[in-house]
C-alpha cells in the first residue's frame, strides 16, 4: 500500500518565506492539486498526520534552538539579533509568521510516514513537504529550519538496523550526513553539484569517521549533467551500495532543483530523467520513505513530483495536464506535464565520472564493517555515458 501524506493542501501552502524568497511552500500545494486531479489518489491512502511535538523535534535539535524558532517573528528580529546570528536566522532563513508551526507540520508528515513503515502499514510513504536536508542540530541553513529527515530516520532506527539515505537534490545533503557521520547504522549517499556552490561540502573524500568511516558516500557532479550521464552513474552506484549495505529501509530525498531550468540550479535533468531515479530505487522492493526537498521553479517542481507520485503507484500520467486543475495557468506556455532539458554544456567528462566511481567502490571494499554481501565484479568495467 502506498501512502501520501495530506498535510499541505490547507496547511503548508499558506506559509511564506517572503515575497522575493526562492522557497515557495505553495509548490507543494500545486503538487497536491495535480495528484488529486490526475486521479492518483484513487490508488493510495491519503491521511492527515499530526504536527510533530516539541519533544519529537528535540530528539535531534537542541531545546534552545527549537524554543527560539517558536518565539522569533519578523517584528521582533531586531530585539533578538544575537540569537538570530547564533541560530543563523536571517537572510537565507528568514523569520516568518508561523515558522515553528510550519516546521512541525512538515516534520510531522515525515515522522508519520516513518512510523507507518515501522509498523508495516505501507510499503512506500510519501511526504513532498519534507526533505529539508540542510538544517543542523542548532542552526538553520539553506532555507531549512528543522531537519525532518534526521528526525524521521531516528524514528526508523527504532525498528531498523540499517537505513540507507539517498539524496538527488542538486545541493549536498550536508545536514543529514553530519548527523550520522560517526555511525554505521545510517549510510548517506548524495549526488550533488560540488565546487563553488552551496553548501560547499560533499567532497568525494568525505567518507565518515570512526564507526561511520565509509558510510558517507558522496558523488560530486559538475554543471550540466543530463539524463543519460546521471543514469550511468546513479544506477551502478545505488546498486552496489544497496547490495553491499543491505538496508531494511530506504529514505529517498527527491529535491527538484536538479531539474533543468531551476531558478537556483545548474543541472540539466528532464522530469523523466529525475523520475527514473525514483523508478530505479523502487525496483529494489525495500520499504521506502520518499521526501521532497529543494526546487525553486515551482511549475517544474510540482510537475516532477506529481509525475513521480504516478511512478510510485505504477500509473503513468501526462503529457497533458488535467483540464480541471485550477493551477494550469502556471504551466504555460507548454501546458504539459513534462520538464524538458536545455542545450547547456555537460561538463562531466567520462574520465572524471569513472574516477569518482572507482574511488567510491574502492572505499566500500576497504570498510572493515562491510556486511557479508560484497561487491561483485570489477569496477573498471563500468560504462559511463556523457
N, C-alpha and C positions, 0 to 999 in steps of 0.2 A: 504494500500500500504506500502511495506517495502522499506526503503531507506538504502543503504550502501554508505558510503562516500569515493569516489575515490580520496584520496589525497596522496596516498603513493606509487603508482607504480613507478613514476619517481621523487618523492619528498623526502619523509622521508627515503626511502631506501638508499639514497646516503650519509646520515649523519652518523657519527661515534663518539662514546664517547672515542675511543681509542682502540687499538688492544686487550689489555688484559682486557678491561672493560666488566662486565657481561651484561650490557644493549646493545642489538643489534637491532637498528631500522630496520635492514634487515628482521627481523622476520615478520614484518607487510607486507612487500613486498611479502614474501613467502606465507603468508595468502591470499593475493590478488590473487596470481597466482593459488593457489588451488581453490579458489572461482570461478575464471574465467574458469579454465579447467574442473571443475566438471559441468559447465553449470548453476551454481546457478544464474548467472547474468540475465538469461532469465526471472526470476520471481521477479526481483526487479528493481528499478530505481537507476541508478548509476550516480553520478554527482560530479563535482569538485568544492568544495566551495572555497571562497576567504580566504587567510590567515587573521587571526584576526588583528584588528588595535591596535595600542598602547593604544588608548582610551578605547577599549574593555578590554584589559589586566589590565588597571589601575582601572577598576571598582572594582577589588579586590586587586591587588598588588599595592605597593607604586610606585610613579613615579621614585624615585631614584634607586630602585631595578631594574625596567624594563630598565631604561636608562643604568645601569651598564651591564645588560645582552647583550645589544646592542653594548657595547664598548669592553668588555673583550674578549681576544683571547689567544690561547696558547702562543703566542710570547710576550704578554705584561703583563702576570700574575704577574711576579716578580716586576713590577713597580707599581702595584696597590694591593699589598699584604694586606694592611689594609682593603680595600673594599672586597677583596676575603674572608678574615676572617669574616668580618661583615655580608656578604651575604651567607656564607657557600659554596662558590665555590672553589673547590679544589679536594681532593682525590675521594670521592664518587660521587661528582657532578663536574666533571672537565669542564674547558672551552674547547670548540672545535670550529672549523671554522663553521660559520653559526648558532651559538647557538640560537640567538633570532629568526631567520627565522624558525628554527626547531620548536621552541615553538609556533610561530604564526600559522604555518601550522597545527600542532596537535590541537591547541585550536580552530582554525577556523572550523575544522570538527565538533567538539562538539557543538560549537555555532550555526553552520548551522543546525545541527540536532535538537537542541532545538528550533530554530526559526521555522523550518518546523512543528514540533509538535505543537507549539503555534498557528500556522495558519491552523491546520487541514490538512496539505498536506501529512501526512503519519501517520500510527499507531505506527510504530516502526522505529527508526533511529539508524544506527549502525556506530560507528567510532572506529575501532580496534586500531587506532593510539592514541586514548585518554586514559583516566583513570589514569592520573598521580596524585595520591591522596596524596602524601606526601608534596608537595610544600606548603610553608607558605606564609603569606602576604608579607614578605620581606626577605625570606630565602629559598634557595634551600635545598632539603632534599631527601634522599633515591632515587637518580637518577632522581628526579623530579625538574624542574626549575619553571614551570608555572602550576598552578592548573587549568587545563581545566575544571575539574568537577565543581569546585566552580563557575567559570565564566559562565558555561552553566546553572547551577542551578539558578544563578542570573537572567539569561535571562528567564528561565521558570517561575520564580516568578512574572514576569511582567503579566502573564496570569493565573497563577495557585495559589490558596490559600495555598495548601499543597503539598509539594514534598517529596516523600519517596526515600531515597538513600540506596541502598543495596550493600554491598561490600563482595565479596567472594575471594579476594586476600588473600594470606597467611599472609600478613602484615596488621596491623591495619590501617584503613583509617584515620589517625590522622589529616591530613591537612584539610579534608572535615569536620570532626567532630569539630575541633577547630573553623573553620569559622562560623559554625551555632550553636555553643554550648549554645547560650543565646536566641535562638528563637524557637517558636513552629511551625513556618511555614515550617521548614525542619526537618524531622526525619531521623537520620542516624542510620543504622543497619549494624554492621560489625561482620563477622565471621572470626577469625584470630588466629594464634598462639600467645601465651602470655607467658611471663616469661623473661628469658634472651635472648631476640630475638628482633631485630629491629622492630619498634622504641621504644618498651618498654612501650607503652601506650595501652589503651583499656581494662582496668580492668572492671569487672562486676559492680563495684561501681561508675564508671564514667558515670553519667546519665544526665549531663547538669546542668545549673544553671539558676536562675531567671525564666523568661518565658520559657526557654528551659529545665527546670528540667523535667526529664523522657522522653525527646525527643531525647536523645542519648542512643542507646541501643548497648551493646557490649556482644558478646558471645565468651569469651576466650576459645580456644581449645588447647589440648595438642598434642604432636607429634604423628604421625602415624594414624591420623583419616582416616578411609576408607569410601567407598561409602555408605554402609548401615548406619553407625554411623552418617555421615554427613546428610544424607537424614532424619534420625529420629529426628534431631534437627532443621534442616533448614526449613522443610515444616511446622511443627506446629508453630514455631516462626514467620515465614513470614506470615502465615495465620492469626495469632492473631494480628500482627501488622497492616496488611492491613485492617482487619475488624475494629480494634479499631481506626486507624488514618484516614481511608477513603481518601487516596490521590487521586488526579486527574491526577497525572503523576508519573512515577517511573523512577529513574536513576539506572541502574544496572551495577556495575563495575565487570568485569569478569577476574580479574587477574589470569593468568595461572600458577603462581608459587605455587599454591595449588595442582598441579598435582604431581603424583608420579614421582620420578626421577628428579625433578627440581634441577638445579645447586645450588640454594640458599635455597631451600625449605626443609621441613621435614614432609609434609603431604603425604598421600598415595591414592589420588583420581585417578581414571581412567578418561579418557576423557569423557566417557559416564556418570560417576557419576557427573563430573563437569557440563556437559551439562544438566543434569537433573534439576539443579538449574535454568537454563535459561528456560527450558521447563515448569517448575512449575510456575515461575513468569509470563510467557506469558499467562498462563491459566486464569489469572485474567482479561484479556481483558482491561487493563488500558494502555493508551499511554505510550510508554517506549523508553528511550534513553539507548542504550547498548554500553558500552565502554570497551576497553581493560584494560591494567594495567601491572602488573609485569609478569614475565615469562622469564626464563633465560636458559632453554634448548630449543633452538629455533625450533628444529624439532617438539617438543611436543606442543609448543605454537601455531604454525601455524596449526598443525593438529586439535587441540582442537577448535580454533576459526573458522576454516573452517567448522568443523562439527556443531558448534553452529550456524553458519550462515544458514546451512541447516535446523536446528531445527526451527529457527526463521521464515523461509519462508515455513515450512511444507514439506521439501523434505529430506528424509533420504539419506545419501551418505556413501560410503565405502562398505566393509572394504578395497577394493583395491584402489590404487592410480590411478589417470587418467594417461594414457600412454603418453599423450602429455605434461606433466608437466616438465618444464626444471629443477626444483629443486629436482627431485626424488632421486638424489644421496645423499641428506641429510638424507633420511629416512631409511637408512639401519641400521641393517641387516634385519629388518622385512619387510620393503617396504609396510606397510599397514597404514591405517589412524588411527587406534586405539592406544591409550596410555594405557598400562596395569599397574595394581598395582603390587607392590612387596610383599615380605613376612615380611616387617618390623612390629615391635610390635606396636599395637594400645594402647596408654597409657591413653585413655579416658575411664574411668570406668562408668558404668551405674549410680552409686551413684553420681559421680561428675557431670555428664550431667544433671541429674534430679535436682540437687541443683541449677545449673545455670538457668535452665529453669523456675523453680518455682520463683526464685528471679526476673527474667525478667517480668514474668506475674504479680507478686505482685506489682512491680514498676508501671506497666501500670495501674493497678487498683487504685493506690494511686493518680494518676495525677488529679489535680483539673481542668486541661484544657482538660480533655478527651472529645472526640466527643460524640455524642448521642448514637452511636453504641458501646456497651460494650462487653467485653469478656464474652462468654457463657461457662458454664460447669466448671468442676473442673480441676485445673492444676495438681492435684495429680493423675489423671487417665492417664497421658501421658505414652506412651510406648517408652523406649529408647533401641535401638539395639546397642550392642557393639561387 
